[in-house]
Amino acid sequence: MTRPINVVIADDSAFMRKKIREILSVDPDIRVVAAARDGQEAVALVKEHEPDVVTMDINMPVMDGITALQIIMAESPRPVLMLSSLTQEGALATLECLELGAWDYIGKPSGTISIDLDRQAAEIIAMVKAASRCRVKRELKRKAVSAPVKRFSAAPRTTAAWDRTARRVVAIGVSTGGPKTLLEILPYLPADLDAAVVVVQHMPETFTGQFATRLNGACRIPFKEAEAGDNLESGHGYLARGGKHLTFGKRVAGGATARYSTHPSDSLHIPSVDVMMDSAIQAFGPDVIGVLLTGMGDDGADAMVHVRRAGGQTIAEAESTSIVFGMPAQAIQRGGADFVLPCHEIADKIVSLVACLV
């Protein structure tokens, strides 16, 4: 008999602790072993029970979820799933947690105490199960040995002479684990990169604007949340807004313009990596470099194959650094990866591939 997935819940609301326990207990493969009322209790219970997964509220008394997350990741690292409100304030706190090593987050649909959390029951169960398969201890050790230490900080930026129409594009897709992974790649792209950089990160609309601001502060190239009508420029980065698909239209004068679409409406993810990359092929032809990073599922895997068929180049993140080796694994299996690299080697490869397109 397979051992159940042991979970520790941390939330200062008795109602939320009860509700999360009820949701998880429906699945026979999951067992809630303890519940904490604050971050300090959570840290102690994680040491005592050594659970496979932790669900962590952010706003708690005594010790908040951000502090508890940092202690857990330093002392007994394991997948921590943050529960956050989908507000602007919640977005900032959640992004900080993701950069500090949280596995992913679940948005509380109606604030701190969400009486309608049941509508996300299937998602919560699926994410806990996926998180339980993530070997955090092994991955952290490998990264510590093979990757340089990279911190979130403003990078020097030049603005001279690079505001020009992009003739080539680096199209990046990422999901679970994306914020932390992107901050190990994008700040290392040079200010004079002769391509536009477009990123689809699976995130709700309330998160993407804040994340674009963080990327802008960390990168040598200016970064923004893409707006409809933006003319893509070399040496600039664009993050797709949540809630709509980012696509591109060809300009008469050359290059491409950002557009947003609600079609296809039945996509599992909106924005979709597949939709963005396929549109990039239509706008840029072979001058596309597709990059698929950590994430659950297979969004972007088919489009990576299409990029190769169109004459572009593709990079899939290696299993050794993927927080979830789902999307890149599917791209590799389907023949959509020219290069398979750990995240700390991807920036240099992008630079060399862009140079080859000139």
Number of C-alpha atoms within 10 A of each C-alpha: 3 5 8 13 20 19 25 24 28 30 28 23 16 12 13 19 19 13 18 21 20 14 17 20 14 12 13 9 14 21 19 19 16 19 23 23 19 24 28 19 16 27 23 14 20 25 13 10 13 17 21 24 27 30 27 29 31 27 20 19 13 12 17 19 28 23 15 23 29 16 15 23 18 11 12 13 22 27 27 28 25 26 23 22 24 21 17 14 13 21 23 16 18 26 20 17 25 23 18 16 25 28 26 24 23 19 21 21 18 13 15 20 16 15 14 13 18 15 10 14 17 12 12 22 19 12 19 23 16 15 24 21 13 19 15 19 13 13 15 17 10 12 16 10 9 12 14 10 10 12 11 15 13 14 14 13 14 13 12 8 8 18 13 16 20 22 21 26 30 24 25 24 30 27 25 28 23 25 22 20 23 22 20 21 18 20 24 20 19 18 21 19 18 24 29 23 25 27 25 29 28 24 21 17 19 18 21 24 20 18 22 22 15 21 27 22 18 22 25 25 29 19 23 22 21 24 16 15 13 13 22 26 23 23 27 25 26 24 23 31 28 22 19 20 24 29 23 26 17 15 12 7 7 13 21 26 21 20 18 19 16 13 12 13 11 8 14 10 19 26 29 25 30 22 22 24 33 21 17 30 25 16 23 21 17 19 23 29 27 30 27 33 35 27 23 20 17 17 26 29 28 19 23 35 22 20 25 20 13 16 14 21 25 26 25 31 29 21 19 17 22 25 29 25 22 20 26 33 26 22 28 21 10 13 14 27 26 17 15 20 19 18 23 21 15 24 18 13 15 22 18 11 17 19 12 9 16 10
